Amino acid sequence: MASEKPTGQETITSSCIPDNEAATLDIKDEAGDLAARALTSDVVDEETSRKVRQKIDIRILPFLCVTYALMFIDKTSLGYSSVYGIIPDNKLQGQDYSWASSIFYFGYLAAEYPGIAVLQSFPVAKFLGINVILWGAILMTTAACSSFAGLATVRFFLGMVEATISPGFVAVTGMWWTRQEQAGRSALWISFLGVGSFVGTLLAYGIGHIQGTLSTWKYIYLILGSLTIVWGIAFTLFVPDGPANVPWLNEDEKVIAIQRVIENKTGTKSRRLARDQVIEAITDPKVIVLGLISFVNAIASGGLSFGSLIISGFGFDPLQTTLLNLPLSAVQVIAQLGSGVLISYIGSSRLHVGSLAMIPPLTNRWGRLVGVWLLGTYPVGFMIILGLLATNIAGSTKRSIASGWVFICYCVGQIAGPQFFVSKEAPAYHSGIIAMLCGFILNLVLNQALRFLYVLENKKRGKILEGKSEDELNAMERESNLQGFEDVSDKNNVMFRYAL
């Protein structure tokens, strides 16, 4: 294989396409000429690569992190407002609250594939930024709701505009960071689910003290919605759509930014639709299992919209209930960041770490309140799913179809999860707790099944290389790097290896 030079968290290849082959490159990637230059340029030194990576981290990561925190705060605002009067003010009865929680994911489900198709065809950052602005505006209209029908309608549209945020962030992570870096960066911005939960809890607590002319829950939506709109404008203005059009990198640095991700063998982004990749995606058992993991993980997490109601059922008042959500937020942040560190420093550990994260909720003996807090480890499973979408699927069309499948499964799980929480079982919600525990068990089992499929495929590809000379391996590695920018899928790139 191509000789490699270890550089701490990254590996920079010294294999490149000879200049006399440059004219024959069939680049289908949006990076275009920059990708051709990257493929034919000499190896970039570690220090220069580090400086470019620092610029990328500083300019892009904060936007991903804060946006993800806002998304979680806004999505779970129904939970915060449940103890501040939204249920009686909207005349919710029986399973109405469960459906108000679930209807968000019907909108998510309806918009997933259309949204991903638009995401592949249009500038990714601009499209995401516009969606952030729209979801802020829709969130503010929730304050005008006075019935289940109105609340359900707003929640449906909120789900629609948030549907492409996570797939979009997967695409952004894949185009800017190397495989080794993606685990840590993904862990960071996904950990802001917990940060969002923590900040959202404190905001809800502060807003709960407002004594105005409106009901307290309405202030939650008005304040959160307005903050989201402002942030969406900033996201649209300052986040670049890809390495080819970055104002804060010079031309050489743009080439280096692309050189850094050559070894990913996934390119940056292609707008072409490859029909063969559609068939490949829907028949790939690895993609199918990835979707099933997303489903069982979402069933467990779908019940967390009842976290505040479960806690208030222990006899706490609204303000106390809000504060008692803070340990759950802390567990989320610690679990996600800790998992990201483990994955970054322990090779081939992603799915093992994802499985371990399912164990704390299964072994809780500390009582129901601490049991709710320990559920904060579940987002680690979601973090693993998003990371594998970025690193283990090549081909823009295949990745789009796979992302759609994974998030459709996620939506179905999120829709189903709250339905196990039957109002007549309040505040214990025995059926809901059992459903969540089953989800954790299945998540653990499916993680190991997926890892087995990846190991099997890697071994099969390794056998193909047996007996090859060093020159042949170098030639194959150069061809493999080029295929990443020719929009070739992982199945058809023999040197592609699946991260474990």
Helices and strands as residue ranges (DSSP letters): E 4-7, E 10-13, G 19-24, H 33-40, H 46-75, H 77-81, H 86-89, H 96-121, H 124-141, G 142-144, H 148-162, H 165-176, H 179-207, H 216-238, G 243-245, H 251-260, G 262-264, H 275-283, H 285-302, G 303-306, H 307-312, H 318-323, H 326-345, H 350-356, H 359-362, H 368-374, G 375-377, H 379-391, H 396-419, G 423-425, H 430-464, H 470-485, G 490-492
